[in-house]
Amino acid sequence: MNADLQERLFAEKCHRLHTYLVGTRSLLRDIAEYNRTKWPVHYPLARAVGGLKRSSSALASGASLSDTPSAMRRAITSDDIDSSSSSMSETRLLDTSDLSVLKLDLRLSYHADSDVMGSLEESSIARLLDERLVQCEGHIDKLIARVADRSSKILVTGDLNAGKSTLVNALVRRDILPYDQQPCTMLFCEVLDASLNDGIEEIHAVPSTTTYSRSDPSTFVRISAEHLEDVVMENEEQFQQLKIYTREHLSAQESLLHNGVVDVALIDSPGLNRDSLKTTQLFARQEEIDVVVFVVNAENHFTLSGQDFLLTAGNEKAHIFIVVNRFDAIRRRDRCQRMILDQIRDLSPLTYAERDDLVHFVSAHEQLDGGSADFARMEQCLRSFTLEQRFKSKLAPAQRYASNVLHDVGFLAAENVAMATQRIQDINAILRDGMPRYEALLTQRSDATSRAESILDSSCVEVRRHTTAHLTTTQMHLQDAAEKVAYGGLLSLWSYAENVLLALVRHLEHEVAECDRFACFSIRHARTELASLEDQRRCLDPQASTATITDDTVPGDDSSVTASQIASIGSISNALDTVQLELSDFVDLDFGRNWATLTSLSASLGLMASRSVAANALTLVRFTSSLGTTTARRLVAATAVVIGAGSLFYIASDMDATVRRKISERVALMLDEEGFVGHHAERLTMETMRSIRPFVWHLQHNFQRMVEAEEHKRADHLRRRRAAQDSQIYFDELRAKAQELADAVRAVSADI
């Protein structure tokens, strides 16, 4: 394959991969937005237990998780994606060890048994996942920039005092970077070909890499070669990076920087374990790098910081170029080589698989001193890996990272589809199980409300009926109450009349009070029935408060409703200013009533004397006819006087009855005119209603509160079910999109 065709194929693959990376970034943004605004993405919490994997649903049942530390797991390779993609949509037990890029590491220190994931709330985990999605999005932005950039960047990194600067000097055949037996590199030093600076060899000290421009002198400070060592060794956060433009005195076939194919930059970095800030910067910087050359001190092997770096870089870089420096100082080289290769096999399997080309045991000092065959072969392999295998060194990391991200997205989508499905089933079960209770509650509310209204209505009707009947009877028989007053004769007739009036008033007050007592009894009886209904309601609501309505609304037996409520009767009993004695109360001028009485008396006398009158009638006629006219007239007048005197005697003897009758009639007439019976019937009915109604309202309010609480819970369940259904659809579509995009990413084969 000629160079032009290979370059066109490379450009076409760059374009395709660039498109798929943009699609992956858009997918991550969509997930982050959905996670923040609509549905907290569920993160699986299960672990491997006894060789089995349990899903996070085990947490819901209270099952405990094993605290066994999980084994170190490498990231998914592009080869693994082919074999695992077909099973992405299959039902399987999920575990967080299946995640690589989107895995949340919440372990404390390095102890797996200190995992605090299970103790966090779902919202907290969702926020952590959101932060992780933003980090992945930023990483993909860097990958997009790397794919679009045709140049290649080589990061030379490793532990402190591993010989990184010496290796860079050996690669360019010049002592450009300072080196020492002690750690000396304090900032990133990027070595580039001077052709990128118009052929001028210069050193630019860059305060900010984001604003640096070679054509803008205000963005950098020129440093002479004599001061380079001081800046490199004693940089006090003044500069972020050094740009060293240099010329190689090598041919294009031998030079790594001036190769005639692609622009290459060699970046020397501070040691991994110098301090946490430098280590963090180094971890972040590797995301911008195409090729990582990891320098290992043969005397120390891989330290913990070196292992962490390789595992992190392995999320995108399946192939790490490893240089074991200072190998000439090792006495038992075969044993050292075997131990280091064993470590590489666990840290980067694909690197181990191609160890002949990617792992080299050299001594950089030997190359500077006069040359070394091992170093020459290492240099040739690095040149081939960077220039000739650009698919593997430049595109494969981006392809690998995108594949890992899409795999994790598919994994989380499948987990959330399962979670949403389970949540829908649980909510349906809750709604189904709660429907009988809800319907029973509605029925009981209707029955209790109807019963309470019936108790109120029946109590009011009964009080009205009893008050009307009782006071009507009382009003009709007022004269009977007056007969209990002792009569002292004509001389005390006026006092008698006053006593009769007072007796009638006290009798009316007593009878009204009796109606009040009946109303109190009815109220208490109704309250007892309503309290029984309230007790039945409490049985349906275990969380109900024990507080109830007080008895303040119910009149007590010792309270006088009459004295406070009935103004007209109160005035009669207190001041007698409404009913006053009159002369007519002592004389019955109703002659019809008297004539009937006299007629009745005459009839009685006539019956008694009927025999003597019949026998002496003729004698009386003869006697009167023998008298003269004058004598007869006198006799008639005397008879009339006798009859009149008898009538007056009769009236005087019936004076007490007349007083009782007349006063009773006047009081009864006044009561009729003022609507005495209707007024008290209405008053006590309203009083009864006002006393019972709060209990009815209280009962209705409690039932309504229970129904509203139940309806609120059902509405909340329905809302959650709708959200779960929407999420089920969303994540199912997301899984399909991730699968489709992962297939497209795998199709961009690096042919390696």
C-alpha positions in Angstrom: 0.0 0.0 0.0 1.5 3.3 -1.1 1.8 6.3 1.2 -0.9 8.4 -0.5 -3.5 5.6 -0.3 -2.6 4.9 3.3 -2.9 8.6 4.2 -6.3 8.8 2.5 -7.5 5.8 4.4 -6.2 7.3 7.6 -7.9 10.6 6.9 -11.2 8.8 6.1 -11.0 6.8 9.4 -10.2 10.0 11.3 -13.3 11.6 9.9 -15.5 8.7 10.7 -14.1 8.3 14.2 -14.5 12.1 14.7 -18.2 11.8 13.8 -18.8 8.9 16.2 -16.9 10.7 19.0 -19.2 13.7 18.6 -22.2 11.3 18.7 -20.9 9.7 21.9 -20.4 13.1 23.5 -24.0 14.1 22.5 -25.2 10.8 24.1 -23.3 11.6 27.3 -24.8 15.1 27.4 -28.3 13.8 26.9 -27.8 11.3 29.8 -26.4 13.9 32.1 -29.3 16.2 31.3 -31.8 13.4 31.9 -30.0 12.4 35.1 -30.3 16.0 36.4 -33.8 16.9 35.4 -36.0 13.9 34.9 -34.7 10.6 36.4 -31.7 9.9 38.6 -29.8 7.3 36.7 -29.7 4.1 38.8 -26.2 2.9 39.5 -25.9 -0.8 40.2 -24.5 -1.6 43.7 -24.2 -5.4 43.5 -20.9 -7.3 43.9 -19.7 -10.8 43.2 -20.6 -13.0 46.1 -19.4 -16.6 46.2 -18.7 -16.7 42.5 -22.2 -15.4 41.8 -23.3 -11.8 40.9 -26.3 -10.3 42.5 -28.2 -7.3 41.2 -28.9 -4.3 43.2 -32.4 -5.6 43.8 -30.9 -7.6 46.6 -30.5 -4.4 48.5 -34.3 -3.9 48.6 -34.8 -7.2 50.4 -32.2 -6.3 53.0 -29.7 -8.9 51.9 -26.1 -8.0 52.8 -23.3 -7.7 50.3 -20.0 -9.4 50.5 -17.1 -7.4 51.5 -14.6 -9.5 49.7 -12.3 -7.2 47.7 -12.8 -7.5 44.0 -9.9 -8.5 41.8 -8.1 -6.0 39.7 -9.9 -5.7 36.4 -8.6 -4.2 33.2 -10.6 -2.0 30.9 -12.5 -3.5 27.9 -10.5 -3.7 24.8 -11.7 -3.3 21.2 -11.3 -7.1 20.8 -13.5 -7.6 23.9 -16.2 -5.3 22.5 -16.8 -7.7 19.6 -17.5 -10.7 21.8 -19.5 -8.8 24.5 -21.6 -6.5 22.3 -23.9 -9.3 21.3 -24.8 -9.9 24.9 -25.4 -6.3 25.8 -29.2 -6.7 25.3 -29.4 -10.1 27.0 -30.8 -10.4 30.5 -28.0 -10.9 32.9 -27.0 -10.3 36.5 -25.4 -6.9 36.7 -22.3 -5.9 38.7 -20.3 -2.7 38.9 -17.2 -4.6 37.9 -18.7 -4.6 34.4 -18.1 -0.9 34.2 -14.8 0.7 33.2 -15.0 4.4 32.3 -18.2 5.2 34.2 -17.4 3.3 37.3 -17.7 5.2 40.5 -14.8 4.4 42.8 -16.1 5.2 46.3 -13.6 3.1 48.2 -11.9 4.7 51.1 -8.1 4.4 50.8 -7.2 1.2 49.0 -9.4 -1.1 51.0 -12.3 -2.6 49.1 -14.1 -3.5 52.3 -14.5 0.2 53.0 -16.9 0.7 50.1 -19.4 3.4 51.1 -21.6 3.2 47.9 -24.4 1.4 49.7 -24.6 4.0 52.4 -25.2 6.9 49.9 -28.7 8.0 48.8 -29.8 7.6 45.3 -29.6 11.4 44.7 -26.0 11.5 46.0 -24.9 8.7 43.7 -26.7 10.4 40.8 -24.7 13.6 41.5 -21.5 11.6 41.5 -22.4 10.0 38.3 -23.2 13.4 36.8 -19.7 14.5 37.7 -18.3 11.4 36.1 -20.3 12.0 32.9 -19.0 15.5 32.7 -15.4 14.2 33.1 -16.0 11.7 30.3 -17.5 14.4 28.1 -14.3 16.5 28.7 -12.1 13.5 27.9 -14.0 12.9 24.6 -13.6 16.6 23.8 -9.8 16.0 24.1 -10.1 12.9 22.0 -12.0 14.8 19.3 -9.2 17.4 19.3 -6.6 14.6 19.1 -8.2 12.9 16.2 -8.6 16.2 14.4 -4.9 17.0 15.0 -2.6 15.2 12.5 0.4 15.5 14.7 1.4 13.0 17.4 2.3 13.7 21.0 4.5 11.3 23.0 4.4 11.5 26.7 7.5 10.2 28.5 6.4 9.5 32.1 7.1 7.2 35.0 8.1 7.3 38.6 10.7 9.6 40.2 14.3 9.2 39.1 13.4 6.6 36.5 15.5 8.3 33.8 12.8 10.0 31.8 14.9 13.1 30.9 17.9 10.9 30.0 15.7 8.8 27.7 14.4 12.0 25.9 18.0 13.2 25.5 19.0 9.8 24.1 16.2 9.9 21.6 17.2 13.3 20.2 20.9 12.6 20.6 21.4 15.8 22.5 21.7 16.8 26.2 18.7 19.1 26.0 17.0 18.4 29.3 18.9 18.5 32.6 19.2 15.3 34.5 20.6 14.3 37.9 20.7 11.4 40.3 18.0 13.2 42.2 14.6 14.1 40.8 15.0 17.3 38.9 12.1 17.8 36.4 9.5 20.1 38.0 7.3 20.9 35.0 6.3 19.5 31.7 9.0 20.0 29.0 7.8 19.6 25.4 10.5 19.0 22.8 9.6 19.8 19.2 11.4 20.1 15.9 12.7 23.6 15.2 11.0 23.6 11.9 7.8 24.3 13.7 9.4 27.6 15.0 10.6 28.8 11.6 13.8 26.8 12.1 14.8 28.7 15.1 16.0 26.9 18.3 14.3 28.5 21.2 13.0 27.7 24.6 9.6 29.2 25.5 8.5 29.2 29.1 4.7 29.2 29.0 2.7 30.6 32.0 -0.6 29.3 30.6 -0.9 26.6 28.0 -4.5 27.6 27.1 -3.4 31.1 25.8 0.0 30.1 24.4 0.7 31.2 20.8 4.1 30.8 19.2 3.4 34.0 17.2 2.4 36.1 20.2 5.5 36.8 22.4 3.2 38.1 25.2 2.1 34.5 25.9 5.5 33.1 26.7 9.0 34.0 28.1 12.1 33.2 26.1 14.7 31.4 28.2 18.3 30.8 27.3 19.8 27.3 27.3 22.1 28.3 30.2 19.1 29.0 32.5 17.1 26.0 31.4 18.4 23.8 34.2 17.4 26.4 36.8 13.9 26.8 35.4 13.4 23.0 35.2 14.7 22.2 38.6 13.4 25.2 40.6 10.1 26.2 38.9 7.9 27.7 41.6 4.5 27.4 39.8 5.7 30.3 37.6 5.3 28.3 34.4 3.1 25.5 33.4 5.2 24.1 30.6 8.4 24.6 28.6 8.4 24.5 24.7 11.8 23.5 23.5 12.4 23.9 19.8 15.5 22.0 18.7 17.2 20.5 15.6 18.1 16.9 15.3 21.3 16.1 13.5 19.8 12.9 12.1 18.3 11.9 8.8 14.5 11.8 8.3 14.8 8.0 8.3 16.4 8.1 11.8 14.9 11.1 13.4 11.8 10.8 15.5 10.9 14.6 15.5 12.0 15.5 12.0 10.7 12.4 10.3 9.1 13.8 7.2 5.8 12.1 7.8 4.1 13.7 10.8 4.9 16.3 13.4 5.9 14.7 16.7 6.4 16.2 20.1 8.3 14.5 23.0 6.9 15.6 26.4 9.0 15.0 29.5 7.0 15.0 32.7 7.6 15.2 36.5 7.7 12.0 38.4 4.4 10.3 39.3 4.9 10.2 43.0 6.6 13.5 43.5 3.4 15.2 45.0 -0.3 14.8 44.6 -0.7 17.9 42.5 1.9 16.9 40.0 0.4 13.4 39.8 -3.1 14.7 39.2 -1.8 17.0 36.4 0.0 14.0 34.9 -3.1 11.9 35.0 -5.1 14.7 33.3 -2.3 15.3 30.8 -2.2 11.8 29.5 -5.8 12.3 28.1 -4.2 14.7 25.6 -1.5 12.3 24.6 -1.5 9.9 21.6 1.4 7.7 22.8 2.5 7.0 26.3 6.1 5.9 26.9 6.2 4.6 30.4 9.7 4.5 31.9 10.3 1.9 34.6 13.3 1.9 36.9 14.6 -1.7 36.6 15.6 -1.5 40.2 12.1 -0.6 41.5 9.7 -2.3 39.0 6.1 -0.9 39.0 5.2 1.1 42.0 1.6 1.6 43.2 1.4 5.0 41.6 2.7 3.5 38.3 0.1 0.7 38.4 -2.7 3.2 39.0 -1.5 5.3 36.1 -1.4 2.4 33.7 -4.9 1.2 34.8 -6.3 4.7 34.3 -4.6 5.1 30.9 -5.8 1.7 30.0 -9.4 3.1 29.7 -8.4 4.3 26.3 -4.9 3.1 25.5 -4.7 -0.7 25.1 -1.1 -0.5 24.1 1.5 1.2 26.3 5.1 1.6 25.1 7.2 0.5 28.2 10.9 1.2 28.6 12.7 -0.5 31.5 15.6 1.8 32.0 18.9 1.1 33.8 18.7 -2.5 33.0 22.5 -2.6 32.8 22.6 -2.2 36.7 20.7 -5.4 37.3 22.7 -8.5 38.1 20.0 -11.2 37.6 18.4 -9.8 34.5 16.3 -12.8 33.6 14.6 -12.7 37.0 14.0 -9.0 36.7 12.7 -9.3 33.2 10.3 -12.1 34.2 8.9 -10.2 37.2 8.3 -7.0 35.3 6.6 -8.9 32.4 4.3 -10.6 35.0 3.3 -7.2 36.2 2.7 -6.0 32.7 0.5 -9.0 31.9 -1.9 -8.0 34.7 -1.8 -4.3 34.0 -2.0 -4.2 30.2 -2.7 -7.6 28.6 -2.5 -6.3 25.0 0.8 -4.7 25.8 2.0 -8.0 27.2 0.7 -9.8 24.1 3.0 -7.6 21.9 5.8 -7.3 24.4 8.5 -7.9 21.7 7.6 -4.6 20.1 6.3 -2.6 23.1 8.4 -3.7 26.1 12.1 -2.9 26.0 14.9 -3.4 28.5 17.6 -0.7 27.9 20.0 1.7 29.4 19.7 5.3 28.2 23.2 6.2 29.4 24.7 3.6 27.2 23.1 5.2 24.2 24.5 8.6 25.2 27.9 7.1 25.8 28.3 5.4 22.5 25.3 3.5 21.4 23.4 0.3 22.3 21.8 -2.4 20.1 18.9 -2.7 22.5 18.3 1.0 22.5 18.5 1.2 18.8 15.8 -1.6 18.5 13.7 0.2 21.0 14.0 3.5 19.1 13.1 1.7 15.8 10.0 0.1 17.5 8.9 3.5 18.9 9.3 5.1 15.5 7.3 2.3 13.9 4.6 2.5 16.5 4.3 6.2 16.3 4.7 6.8 12.5 3.9 3.5 10.7 1.2 2.2 13.0 -0.7 5.4 13.4 -4.0 3.5 13.4 -2.9 1.7 16.5 -1.1 4.5 18.3 -3.4 7.5 17.4 -6.9 6.2 16.5 -7.1 3.0 18.6 -7.0 4.8 21.9 -10.0 7.1 20.9 -11.8 4.0 19.5 -11.1 2.1 22.6 -12.3 4.8 25.0 -15.5 5.5 22.9 -16.2 1.7 22.9 -15.7 1.5 26.7 -18.0 4.5 27.2 -20.7 3.1 24.9 -20.4 -0.2 26.6 -20.9 1.4 30.0 -23.8 3.5 28.6 -25.4 0.3 27.3 -24.8 -1.4 30.6 -26.4 1.5 32.6 -29.3 1.6 30.1 -30.0 -2.1 30.6 -29.8 -1.7 34.4 -32.2 1.2 34.3 -34.6 -0.5 32.0 -34.7 -3.4 34.4 -35.0 -1.0 37.4 -37.8 0.9 35.7 -39.6 -2.3 34.8 -39.3 -3.5 38.3 -40.5 -0.2 39.7 -43.5 -0.3 37.4 -44.4 -3.8 38.5 -44.0 -2.8 42.2 -46.1 0.3 41.8 -48.8 -1.7 39.9 -48.8 -4.2 42.8 -49.1 -1.3 45.3 -52.0 0.2 43.4 -53.7 -3.1 42.9 -53.3 -4.0 46.6 -54.4 -0.6 47.8 -57.6 -0.4 45.6 -59.8 -2.4 48.0 -58.8 -0.2 50.9 -59.4 2.9 48.9 -62.8 1.7 47.7 -63.7 0.6 51.2 -62.6 4.0 52.6 -64.9 5.8 50.1 -67.8 3.6 51.0 -67.2 4.0 54.7 -66.8 7.8 54.3 -70.1 7.9 52.4 -71.9 5.7 55.0 -70.4 7.6 58.0 -71.2 11.0 56.5 -74.8 9.9 55.7 -75.1 8.4 59.2 -73.7 11.6 60.8 -76.1 13.8 58.9 -78.9 11.5 59.8 -78.0 11.7 63.5 -77.9 15.5 63.2 -81.2 15.7 61.3 -83.0 13.3 63.6 -81.8 15.1 66.7 -83.0 18.4 65.4 -86.3 17.0 64.4 -86.8 15.3 67.7 -85.9 18.4 69.7 -88.3 20.5 67.5 -91.1 18.0 67.9 -90.7 17.6 71.6 -90.4 21.3 72.3 -93.4 22.1 70.1 -95.6 19.5 71.7 -94.5 20.1 75.2 -94.8 23.9 75.2 -98.1 23.7 73.3 -99.5 21.5 76.0 -98.0 23.8 78.6 -99.7 26.8 77.0 -103.0 25.1 76.8 -103.0 24.1 80.5 -101.7 27.3 82.1 -104.8 27.6 84.2 -104.0 24.2 85.8 -100.7 25.6 87.0 -102.5 28.7 88.5 -104.8 26.5 90.6 -101.9 25.5 92.8 -101.8 29.1 94.2 -103.7 29.5 97.6 -106.7 31.9 97.5 -107.0 34.2 100.6 -110.4 35.7 100.0 -111.7 38.9 98.4 -109.5 41.1 100.6 -106.3 39.5 99.2 -107.7 39.3 95.6 -105.0 41.6 94.1 -102.2 39.8 95.8 -103.7 36.6 94.7 -103.7 37.8 91.1 -100.0 38.8 91.4 -99.2 35.3 92.8 -101.1 33.7 90.0 -99.1 35.7 87.4 -95.8 34.8 89.1 -96.8 31.2 89.3 -97.6 31.1 85.5 -94.2 32.8 84.7 -92.3 30.3 86.9 -94.2 27.4 85.4 -93.3 28.6 81.9 -89.7 29.0 82.9 -89.7 25.5 84.3 -91.2 24.0 81.2 -88.8 25.8 78.9 -85.9 24.5 81.1 -87.4 21.1 80.7 -87.2 21.5 76.9 -83.6 22.7 77.4 -82.7 19.5 79.3 -84.3 17.4 76.6 -82.2 19.3 74.0 -79.0 18.6 76.1 -79.9 15.0 76.4 -80.4 14.8 72.6 -77.1 16.5 72.0 -75.2 14.2 74.3 -76.9 11.2 72.8 -76.0 12.4 69.3 -72.4 13.1 70.4 -72.1 9.6 71.7 -73.2 8.1 68.4 -70.8 10.4 66.5 -68.0 9.5 68.8 -68.7 5.8 68.0 -68.4 6.6 64.3 -65.1 8.5 65.0 -63.8 5.4 66.9 -64.6 3.3 63.8 -62.8 5.8 61.7 -59.7 5.7 63.9 -59.6 1.9 63.4 -59.0 2.6 59.7 -56.4 5.3 60.4 -53.7 4.0 62.8 -51.7 7.2 62.5 -54.7 9.4 63.5 -54.4 11.8 66.3 -56.2 11.0 69.5 -57.5 14.6 69.8 -61.2 15.2 69.4 -63.7 18.0 69.7 -64.2 19.3 73.3 -67.6 19.5 75.1 -67.7 23.3 75.1 -70.3 23.3 72.4 -72.7 21.2 74.5 -74.8 23.2 77.2 -74.5 21.8 80.7 -77.4 20.7 82.9 -76.7 23.6 85.3 -76.9 26.3 82.7 -80.1 28.3 82.3 -80.8 28.5 78.6 -84.0 30.4 79.4 -82.4 33.2 81.4 -79.9 33.9 78.7 -81.8 33.2 75.5 -85.5 34.1 76.1 -85.9 37.8 76.5 -89.7 38.0 76.6 -90.2 35.4 79.3 -87.3 36.7 81.2 -89.0 40.1 81.5 -92.1 38.6 82.8 -90.4 36.7 85.5 -88.2 39.6 86.5 -90.1 42.9 86.2 -93.7 42.1 85.2 -93.3 44.9 82.7 -94.9 42.9 79.8 -98.1 41.6 81.6 -99.8 43.9 84.1 -103.0 43.3 86.2 -106.1 45.0 85.0 -109.7 45.4 86.4 -111.0 43.1 83.8 -108.9 40.4 85.3 -111.2 40.4 88.3 -114.6 40.7 86.6 -115.8 38.3 83.9 -118.0 40.5 81.6 -118.6 37.6 79.4 -122.4 37.4 80.0 -122.7 34.6 77.7 -120.5 32.5 80.0 -122.5 33.8 83.2 -125.9 33.5 81.6 -125.1 29.9 80.7 -124.1 29.4 84.3 -127.3 31.0 85.6 -129.4 29.1 83.1 -127.7 25.9 84.3 -128.5 26.8 87.9 -132.1 27.7 87.1 -132.5 24.5 85.3 -131.2 22.6 88.3 -133.6 24.5 90.6 -136.4 23.9 88.2 -135.8 20.2 88.1 -135.7 20.2 91.9 -139.0 22.1 92.2 -140.8 20.8 89.2 -143.3 18.8 91.3 -144.2 21.6 93.7 -144.5 24.1 90.8 -146.8 21.8 88.9 -148.9 21.1 92.0 -149.2 24.7 93.2 -149.3 26.4 89.8 -153.1 26.9 90.0 -152.8 28.2 93.5 -150.1 30.7 92.4 -152.2 31.9 89.6 -155.3 32.3 91.8 -153.1 34.1 94.4 -151.7 36.6 91.9 -155.0 37.3 90.3 -156.5 38.1 93.7 -153.8 40.7 94.3 -153.9 44.1 92.8 -151.7 45.4 90.1 -149.5 47.4 92.4 -148.9 44.5 94.7 -148.0 42.3 91.8 -145.4 44.7 90.6 -143.8 44.9 94.0 -143.6 41.2 94.1 -141.8 41.0 90.8 -139.4 43.7 91.8 -138.6 41.9 95.0 -138.0 38.8 93.1 -135.6 40.5 90.8 -133.7 42.0 93.7 -133.4 38.6 95.2 -132.2 37.1 91.9 -129.7 40.0 91.4 -128.3 39.6 94.9 -127.9 35.9 94.3 -126.0 36.6 91.1 -123.7 39.0 92.8 -123.1 36.5 95.5 -122.3 33.9 92.9 -119.9 36.2 91.1 -118.1 37.1 94.3 -117.8 33.5 95.3 -116.3 32.6 91.8 -113.8 35.5 91.8 -110.6 33.3 92.2 -111.5 31.2 89.2 -112.2 34.3 87.2 -108.8 35.7 88.1 -107.0 32.5 87.2 -109.0 32.1 84.0 -108.6 35.7 82.9 -104.8 35.9 83.6 -104.2 32.5 82.0 -106.0 33.6 78.9 -104.2 36.8 78.7 -100.8 35.1 79.1 -101.7 32.5 76.6 -102.8 35.2 74.1 -99.6 37.0 74.6 -97.6 33.8 74.0 -99.6 33.2 70.8 -99.0 36.7 69.6 -95.2 36.5 70.2 -94.9 32.9 68.7 -93.7 31.5 72.0 -93.8 27.8 71.0 -92.3 28.4 67.5 -89.6 30.7 68.9 -88.4 28.2 71.4 -88.7 25.3 69.0 -86.6 27.1 66.5 -84.1 28.3 69.1 -83.5 24.9 70.6 -83.4 23.3 67.1 -80.7 25.8 66.1 -78.9 25.3 69.4 -78.9 21.5 68.9 -77.6 21.9 65.4 -74.9 24.3 66.5 -73.8 21.8 69.2 -73.8 18.7 67.0 -72.6 20.2 63.7 -68.9 20.6 64.8 -68.8 16.8 65.6 -70.3 16.1 62.2 -67.8 18.4 60.5 -64.9 16.9 62.5 -65.9 13.4 61.4 -66.3 14.5 57.8 -63.0 16.4 57.9 -61.1 13.4 59.2 -62.6 11.1 56.6 -61.9 13.7 53.9 -58.3 13.9 55.2 -57.9 10.2 55.0 -59.3 10.1 51.5 -57.1 12.9 50.3 -54.1 11.3 51.8 -54.9 8.0 50.1 -55.6 9.9 46.8 -52.3 11.8 47.2 -50.4 8.5 47.7 -52.2 7.0 44.6 -51.4 10.2 42.6 -47.8 10.0 43.7 -47.6 6.3 42.7 -49.2 7.1 39.3 -46.7 10.0 38.8 -43.8 7.7 39.7 -45.2 5.0 37.4 -45.5 7.5 34.5 -41.9 8.6 35.2 -40.8 5.0 35.3 -42.6 4.3 32.0 -41.0 7.3 30.4 -37.6 6.2 31.7 -38.1 2.7 30.5 -38.8 3.9 27.0 -35.9 6.4 27.2 -33.3 3.9 28.4 -34.5 1.2 26.0 -34.0 3.7 23.1 -30.7 4.8 24.7 -29.5 1.2 24.8 -30.3 0.8 21.1 -28.5 4.0 20.2 -25.5 3.0 22.3 -25.4 -0.4 20.6 -25.7 1.1 17.1 -23.0 3.7 17.8 -20.7 1.0 19.4 -21.1 -1.1 16.2 -20.1 1.9 14.1 -17.1 2.7 16.3 -15.9 -0.9 16.1 -16.2 -0.7 12.3 -13.4 1.9 12.3 -10.8 -0.9 12.5 -7.3 0.1 13.1 -6.1 -3.0 11.2 -3.5 -3.8 13.8 
